[in-house]
């Protein structure tokens, strides 16, 4: 019997969005229907949790299209850089 281990990747990053510093939580799916996708969540001004996913397309981590506030979409490059930095470390 051969065992294989998959590293769980989960991290938090503070990113300035919509004029304030916000805590974004990243978690990579390791198995199942969504391998290679990061789940990201953040709290908005009303303390509602916003969930979205990012997938690698053409060497760039991109938000999987859904209706999101502009302050999230404007930070897609920052999310890409955060994920790449964590994967290198």
URTA-V806753 format. One record per pair of residues at least 6 apart in sequence whose C-alpha atoms are under 7 Angstrom apart, sorted by the first residue. I is the first residue (numbers start at 1). J is the second residue. Records with the same first field share a line. If there is no record, write none. Layout:
I=J + J
//
This chain:
6=30
8=30
9=27 + 28
10=26 + 27 + 28
11=25 + 26 + 27
12=23 + 24 + 25 + 26
13=23 + 24 + 25
14=21 + 22 + 23 + 24
15=21 + 22 + 23
16=22
17=71
18=71
23=42
24=40 + 41 + 42
25=40 + 41 + 42
26=38 + 39 + 40 + 41
27=38 + 39 + 40
28=36 + 37 + 38 + 39
29=35 + 36 + 37 + 38
30=36
36=55
37=53 + 54 + 55
38=53 + 54 + 55
39=52 + 53 + 54
40=51 + 52 + 53
41=49 + 50 + 51 + 52
42=49 + 50 + 51
43=49 + 50
44=50
53=63 + 64
54=61 + 62 + 63 + 64
55=61 + 62 + 63 + 64
56=62
60=80
61=80
62=76
63=76
//
